[in-house]
Amino acid sequence: MNDSEEHTTSPALRASDTERDQVEEQLQHHYAVGRLTLPELEERVVAAHEARTREQLHALLKDLPDEVEQPASHTHVIDSRLLIILLCVSPPAALIYWLICQRAARRRD
């Protein structure tokens, strides 16, 4: 790791307004799903806006689970542009593509 990478990932670095806003959004999410009470949310939001370092911001979230976005279920939807191209180039291929998409949709249901 070079000096610039170490410098940018150090938790002792001063926090930016954007980072404070991101922490506030995360706290609001945790309140919305019931992990924080309103007084806890208010206290942590105030602390986030008063935080000077990334370490202080991290401390406000350390007892809360990391919210990793769950990828949307892989749903196969007909790509209308592809279908149009296939219709122009090879109508039988377009029909096969459409049938495969319909079959996949029925299996999901």
Secondary structure by P-SEA (a helix, b strand, c coil): ccaaaaaaacccccccaaaaaaaaaaaaaaaaaccccaaaaaaaaaaaaacccaaaaaaaccccccccccccccccccaaaaaaaaaaccaaaaaaaaaaaaaaaaaac
